[in-house]
Amino acid sequence: MDASFLAASYSASFLSPILVYTIGWILPIATFAFMLIYIEREDIA
């Protein structure tokens, strides 16, 4: 059992690179942008 068999063994094999970029780049950028906007507001509470 080699790596090419494991990569092609499930039908949504295209989903893995999409999730890597989503979790690694898009989610942290969105989180940090929201937190920056939130903490820089004049009236937090």
Backbone bond lengths (Angstrom), bond angles and torsions (degrees), N, CA, C in turn:
res aa  C-N    CA-C-N  psi(-1)  N-CA   C-N-CA  omega(-1)  CA-C   N-CA-C  phi
1 M - - - 1.457 - - 1.524 108.39 -
2 D 1.308 116.37 111.12 1.462 120.15 -178.94 1.526 110.49 -106.46
3 A 1.323 115.61 179.95 1.463 120.55 -174.05 1.524 112.05 -69.37
4 S 1.344 118.05 -31.84 1.461 119.13 179.87 1.525 110.98 -67.57
5 F 1.331 117.32 -33.33 1.461 119.60 176.22 1.523 110.91 -67.49
6 L 1.312 116.76 -40.13 1.466 120.08 -179.46 1.518 111.55 -68.22
7 A 1.333 117.64 -36.98 1.457 120.37 -178.65 1.519 111.66 -70.32
8 A 1.323 117.87 -30.83 1.457 120.89 -177.65 1.519 112.25 -98.98
9 S 1.311 118.32 8.61 1.451 119.87 -174.05 1.524 113.34 -83.87
10 Y 1.315 119.21 -10.97 1.449 120.39 177.36 1.522 109.90 -123.87
11 S 1.317 117.19 155.55 1.459 120.71 -168.83 1.526 113.06 -77.98
12 A 1.317 118.77 -24.40 1.463 121.48 -177.71 1.520 110.50 -102.08
13 S 1.321 116.62 49.35 1.460 119.56 -177.26 1.530 112.40 -70.37
14 F 1.343 117.96 -17.41 1.463 120.79 176.52 1.522 111.61 -73.98
15 L 1.315 117.94 -14.87 1.457 121.80 -173.53 1.525 112.71 -75.80
16 S 1.299 117.26 -26.48 1.456 120.87 -175.79 1.532 112.81 -61.83
17 P 1.354 121.16 -51.53 1.472 118.87 177.95 1.522 113.47 -63.88
18 I 1.318 116.90 -30.79 1.471 119.81 178.32 1.524 109.97 -65.98
19 L 1.323 116.83 -43.25 1.462 119.94 -179.86 1.519 112.19 -69.73
20 V 1.326 117.45 -32.79 1.466 120.12 177.88 1.524 110.05 -62.62
21 Y 1.321 117.35 -47.64 1.460 119.30 179.27 1.523 112.11 -69.52
22 T 1.315 117.14 -34.92 1.465 119.79 179.43 1.521 110.86 -65.72
23 I 1.322 117.23 -48.76 1.453 120.96 -177.63 1.524 111.08 -75.28
24 G 1.322 117.66 -32.54 1.459 120.89 -176.06 1.509 114.92 -84.32
25 W 1.337 117.89 -27.71 1.460 119.96 -175.66 1.525 113.33 -123.08
26 I 1.310 117.42 -53.09 1.466 120.32 -170.92 1.525 111.42 -71.09
27 L 1.322 117.37 -44.49 1.469 120.49 -179.79 1.536 112.40 -64.10
28 P 1.348 120.11 -46.16 1.469 117.97 177.03 1.521 113.70 -65.55
29 I 1.329 117.93 -37.10 1.470 120.16 178.77 1.523 109.94 -64.10
30 A 1.322 117.36 -44.04 1.464 120.19 178.96 1.528 111.08 -65.00
31 T 1.325 116.68 -40.42 1.463 120.23 179.94 1.519 111.67 -66.02
32 F 1.322 116.90 -47.07 1.467 119.82 179.91 1.523 111.80 -65.98
33 A 1.332 117.48 -36.68 1.467 119.86 177.72 1.521 110.58 -65.15
34 F 1.330 117.18 -43.89 1.464 120.27 178.38 1.524 111.25 -63.19
35 M 1.330 116.57 -44.24 1.463 119.56 -179.13 1.525 111.75 -65.93
36 L 1.325 117.30 -38.40 1.459 120.13 177.91 1.520 111.04 -63.86
37 I 1.323 116.31 -45.01 1.466 119.57 178.33 1.523 110.48 -64.45
38 Y 1.336 116.68 -38.49 1.463 120.63 -178.03 1.530 111.83 -67.90
39 I 1.321 117.89 -43.85 1.470 118.93 -176.07 1.522 112.16 -78.84
40 E 1.317 117.56 -16.92 1.455 119.65 179.21 1.533 113.00 -92.35
41 R 1.321 116.62 0.55 1.457 119.12 177.60 1.525 109.82 -70.36
42 E 1.309 115.52 155.45 1.455 120.77 -179.47 1.532 111.53 -75.28
43 D 1.326 116.63 -41.84 1.463 120.95 -177.60 1.528 109.45 -117.44
44 I 1.312 116.55 97.02 1.454 120.32 -179.36 1.519 110.56 -78.60
45 A 1.328 116.91 -42.18 1.466 118.48 -177.64 1.521 110.22 -117.25
